[in-house]
Amino acid sequence: MQRILNCRASDFAEPVTAAALKQAIMASEGRVIMAEVAAGASPLYGEVTNGELLCAFGADMLLVKGMDCQSQRIQGCDGLRHFKQLTGRLVGVSLEVLAENTPDNPRGWDPLHLGLVTEADFYCLTAYDKPGVDAARVREAVSQLRALTDRLILVAKFYGTGVAEADEYADYVAAGADGVIVPAPSSCRGASEARIERVLSAIRAAGGMAITTVSSSQEGADEATVREIALASKRCGADVYNFGDAGVAGMADPQAVYTLSMAVRGKRHTWVRMAASSLR
């Protein structure tokens, strides 16, 4: 697989292993953009899905959150496969890690759910600050998933208090994750540029991809704020820039995606990504 910056819809339509996708991302030298889409949120405009809007403003990868693995319902389209066809992008699925595996919760992580979402190009194990969902539990889920798939695995572990110690994020890579998502500088309490740089360095030293995320509703911030966070993330060594789904209508403000893209990779890569036909 060539670097993500040069990939088009025909490239993204092919199955891709973790090793190939990771190499394609790393070859893009910190210029890959991912954006989350809340599966249950109605599209901002009924004529297109939220995923199509995000792609039109420069997103390279999409991460579907809160999707029922059984129905694979995504508002505005006919499911995961159709969503991928409409957007022409790499599409991943987020599965929430809870205190125990959850076969009865179709939105949570459980080995039984993996066979239902084989259309996904990659997976993200997302864990929030809930009872029983500690670092050890997340590592356990990562190991379980790694044993079952050769697709790319990302981890996103969030804390109400802010950012964890760098070693915790590196340990997720040791458990089998290909990349780890952490708060971008200034996106949560205590997320100073120096602290995030230490965390990203630890992730990369462990062999993983370092991903910063703009979340906590800053997905809808003004352009100057988004630009500042983007450049701070790049200075810290981010390989991928992610947007959460709390901007507008279950996604980031599309203008924020464009602003970040222009800041970290300029007009050439931004406009080509926006303009490239899905037939390429």
C-alpha positions as CSV (number, residue, x, y, z in Angstrom):
1,M,0.0,0.0,0.0
2,Q,1.3,3.4,-0.9
3,R,1.3,6.2,1.6
4,I,-2.1,7.4,2.7
5,L,-1.6,10.8,1.1
6,N,-1.4,9.2,-2.3
7,C,-4.2,6.6,-1.8
8,R,-7.5,7.0,-3.6
9,A,-10.9,5.3,-3.3
10,S,-9.7,2.2,-5.3
11,D,-6.8,1.8,-2.8
12,F,-9.1,2.1,0.2
13,A,-11.5,-0.5,-1.2
14,E,-8.9,-3.2,-0.9
15,P,-8.5,-5.3,2.3
16,V,-5.4,-4.1,4.3
17,T,-3.4,-5.7,7.1
18,A,-2.2,-3.8,10.1
19,A,1.4,-3.9,8.9
20,A,0.5,-2.4,5.5
21,L,-1.8,0.3,6.8
22,K,0.6,1.3,9.6
23,Q,3.4,1.6,7.0
24,A,1.2,3.7,4.8
25,I,0.3,6.0,7.7
26,M,3.9,6.4,8.9
27,A,5.1,7.1,5.3
28,S,2.7,10.1,5.3
29,E,5.0,11.8,7.9
30,G,2.4,13.2,10.3
31,R,-0.2,14.3,7.7
32,V,-3.1,11.8,8.2
33,I,-6.5,12.9,9.4
34,M,-9.2,10.7,11.0
35,A,-12.7,11.7,12.0
36,E,-15.3,10.0,14.1
37,V,-19.0,9.6,13.1
38,A,-21.7,8.8,15.6
39,A,-23.7,6.0,14.0
40,G,-27.0,7.0,15.7
41,A,-26.9,10.7,14.9
42,S,-29.0,12.0,12.1
43,P,-27.0,13.6,9.3
44,L,-26.5,17.4,9.5
45,Y,-27.9,17.6,6.0
46,G,-30.3,14.8,4.8
47,E,-28.9,14.7,1.3
48,V,-25.6,13.2,2.4
49,T,-24.2,11.2,5.4
50,N,-22.0,12.9,7.9
51,G,-19.1,10.7,6.7
52,E,-19.4,12.1,3.2
53,L,-19.3,15.7,4.6
54,L,-16.2,15.0,6.6
55,C,-14.5,13.5,3.6
56,A,-15.4,16.4,1.5
57,F,-13.5,18.6,3.9
58,G,-10.4,16.5,3.9
59,A,-10.7,13.4,6.2
60,D,-8.6,10.4,5.2
61,M,-10.1,7.9,7.6
62,L,-13.4,7.5,9.3
63,L,-14.2,5.9,12.7
64,V,-17.8,4.9,13.3
65,K,-18.8,5.1,17.0
66,G,-21.7,3.6,18.8
67,M,-22.7,1.2,16.0
68,D,-24.8,-1.8,16.7
69,C,-22.6,-4.6,15.4
70,Q,-25.7,-6.7,14.6
71,S,-27.8,-4.2,12.6
72,Q,-24.7,-2.1,11.5
73,R,-27.1,0.8,11.3
74,I,-25.5,4.1,10.4
75,Q,-27.9,7.0,9.9
76,G,-28.2,8.2,6.3
77,C,-27.1,4.9,4.6
78,D,-27.7,1.2,4.5
79,G,-25.0,0.0,6.8
80,L,-21.3,-0.3,7.1
81,R,-20.6,-1.6,3.6
82,H,-22.7,1.1,2.0
83,F,-21.1,3.8,4.2
84,K,-17.7,2.7,3.0
85,Q,-18.9,2.8,-0.6
86,L,-20.4,6.2,-0.2
87,T,-17.3,7.8,1.4
88,G,-14.5,6.0,-0.5
89,R,-12.4,6.0,2.6
90,L,-10.8,3.7,5.1
91,V,-13.6,3.0,7.7
92,G,-13.0,1.7,11.2
93,V,-15.4,0.6,13.9
94,S,-15.1,1.6,17.6
95,L,-16.0,-0.9,20.2
96,E,-16.3,0.2,23.8
97,V,-14.4,-1.8,26.4
98,L,-16.5,-2.4,29.5
99,A,-15.6,-4.1,32.8
100,E,-16.4,-7.5,31.2
101,N,-16.9,-8.7,27.7
102,T,-20.4,-7.9,26.6
103,P,-22.0,-10.4,24.2
104,D,-25.4,-8.9,25.0
105,N,-24.3,-5.3,24.2
106,P,-23.9,-5.1,20.4
107,R,-21.9,-1.8,20.8
108,G,-19.4,-3.1,23.2
109,W,-16.2,-5.2,22.8
110,D,-16.7,-8.9,22.8
111,P,-14.9,-11.5,20.6
112,L,-18.3,-12.7,19.3
113,H,-18.9,-9.3,17.7
114,L,-15.7,-9.3,15.6
115,G,-17.2,-11.7,13.0
116,L,-20.1,-9.3,12.5
117,V,-17.9,-6.3,11.4
118,T,-15.5,-7.8,9.0
119,E,-16.2,-5.0,6.6
120,A,-14.2,-2.7,8.9
121,D,-10.7,-1.7,7.7
122,F,-9.5,-1.2,11.3
123,Y,-10.7,-1.4,14.9
124,C,-10.6,1.0,17.8
125,L,-11.1,-0.2,21.4
126,T,-12.4,2.8,23.3
127,A,-12.5,2.9,27.1
128,Y,-13.9,5.6,29.3
129,D,-13.4,6.4,33.0
130,K,-15.8,3.8,34.4
131,P,-15.7,1.3,37.2
132,G,-13.7,-1.8,36.3
133,V,-12.3,-0.3,33.1
134,D,-8.7,0.2,34.1
135,A,-5.5,-0.1,32.1
136,A,-5.3,-3.9,32.8
137,R,-8.8,-4.4,31.5
138,V,-7.9,-2.5,28.3
139,R,-4.7,-4.5,27.8
140,E,-6.7,-7.7,28.2
141,A,-9.2,-6.6,25.5
142,V,-6.3,-5.6,23.2
143,S,-4.7,-9.0,23.6
144,Q,-8.0,-10.7,22.9
145,L,-8.6,-8.7,19.7
146,R,-5.0,-9.1,18.5
147,A,-5.3,-12.9,18.7
148,L,-8.4,-12.7,16.4
149,T,-7.4,-10.3,13.6
150,D,-4.6,-9.1,11.4
151,R,-6.3,-5.7,11.0
152,L,-5.0,-2.4,12.5
153,I,-5.9,-2.0,16.2
154,L,-6.1,1.4,17.9
155,V,-6.7,2.1,21.6
156,A,-8.4,5.2,23.1
157,K,-8.4,5.3,26.9
158,F,-9.9,8.4,28.5
159,Y,-9.8,9.7,32.0
160,G,-11.9,12.4,33.6
161,T,-8.8,13.7,35.3
162,G,-7.0,14.2,32.0
163,V,-3.9,12.4,30.8
164,A,-2.4,9.2,32.2
165,E,1.3,8.5,32.6
166,A,3.3,7.8,29.4
167,D,4.1,4.2,30.3
168,E,0.4,3.3,30.4
169,Y,-0.1,4.2,26.7
170,A,3.1,2.4,25.7
171,D,1.9,-0.7,27.5
172,Y,-1.1,-0.8,25.1
173,V,1.3,-1.2,22.2
174,A,3.1,-4.0,24.0
175,A,-0.2,-5.7,24.4
176,G,-0.8,-5.7,20.7
177,A,-2.2,-2.3,19.7
178,D,-0.8,-0.6,16.5
179,G,-1.6,2.9,17.7
180,V,-2.8,4.8,20.7
181,I,-5.1,7.8,20.8
182,V,-4.4,10.5,23.4
183,P,-5.8,14.0,24.0
184,A,-4.2,16.7,21.8
185,P,-2.4,19.5,23.6
186,S,-5.0,21.9,25.3
187,S,-7.9,19.5,24.6
188,C,-8.3,18.4,28.2
189,R,-7.1,19.5,31.7
190,G,-3.4,19.1,32.1
191,A,-2.7,18.3,28.4
192,S,0.3,20.6,28.1
193,E,2.4,20.3,25.0
194,A,5.4,19.0,27.1
195,R,3.3,16.3,28.7
196,I,1.7,15.2,25.4
197,E,5.1,15.1,23.7
198,R,6.4,12.7,26.4
199,V,3.4,10.5,25.9
200,L,3.7,10.4,22.1
201,S,7.4,9.7,22.4
202,A,6.7,6.7,24.7
203,I,4.1,5.3,22.2
204,R,6.5,5.6,19.3
205,A,9.4,4.2,21.3
206,A,7.2,1.1,21.9
207,G,6.7,0.7,18.2
208,G,3.2,2.3,18.0
209,M,1.6,5.1,16.1
210,A,1.0,8.3,18.1
211,I,-2.5,9.8,17.5
212,T,-3.8,13.0,19.0
213,T,-7.5,13.7,19.3
214,V,-9.5,16.9,19.4
215,S,-12.5,15.9,21.5
216,S,-14.4,17.2,24.6
217,S,-16.5,19.3,22.2
218,Q,-13.6,21.3,20.8
219,E,-14.4,19.6,17.5
220,G,-16.7,22.7,17.2
221,A,-14.1,25.3,18.3
222,D,-13.2,28.4,16.2
223,E,-10.6,28.1,13.5
224,A,-7.8,29.8,15.4
225,T,-8.1,27.3,18.3
226,V,-8.2,24.3,16.0
227,R,-5.2,25.6,14.1
228,E,-3.2,26.1,17.4
229,I,-4.1,22.6,18.6
230,A,-3.1,21.1,15.2
231,L,0.3,22.7,15.1
232,A,1.0,21.8,18.7
233,S,0.1,18.2,17.9
234,K,2.5,18.2,15.0
235,R,5.3,19.6,17.1
236,C,4.7,16.8,19.6
237,G,5.2,14.2,16.9
238,A,1.6,13.1,16.1
239,D,1.3,10.5,13.2
240,V,-2.5,11.0,12.9
241,Y,-4.9,13.7,14.0
242,N,-8.3,12.5,15.1
243,F,-11.5,14.4,15.6
244,G,-14.2,13.2,18.1
245,D,-17.9,13.3,17.3
246,A,-19.1,16.1,19.5
247,G,-18.9,19.1,17.2
248,V,-22.2,19.2,15.3
249,A,-24.7,16.5,14.6
250,G,-22.5,13.6,15.8
251,M,-19.3,14.6,14.0
252,A,-16.7,17.3,14.1
253,D,-17.5,20.6,12.5
254,P,-16.4,20.0,8.9
255,Q,-14.7,23.4,8.8
256,A,-12.5,22.3,11.7
257,V,-11.3,19.3,9.6
258,Y,-10.5,21.7,6.8
259,T,-8.7,24.1,9.1
260,L,-6.6,21.4,10.6
261,S,-5.7,19.9,7.3
262,M,-4.6,23.2,5.9
263,A,-2.4,23.8,9.0
264,V,-0.6,20.4,9.0
265,R,-0.4,19.6,5.2
266,G,-1.3,22.7,3.2
267,K,-3.4,23.3,0.1
268,R,-1.9,20.6,-2.1
269,H,-2.8,17.6,0.0
270,T,-6.0,19.1,1.4
271,W,-7.5,20.1,-1.9
272,V,-6.5,16.9,-3.7
273,R,-8.1,14.9,-1.0
274,M,-11.3,17.0,-1.2
275,A,-11.4,16.9,-5.0
276,A,-10.4,13.3,-5.9
277,S,-13.2,11.4,-7.6
278,S,-14.4,8.2,-6.0
279,L,-13.8,6.5,-9.4
280,R,-10.0,6.9,-9.0
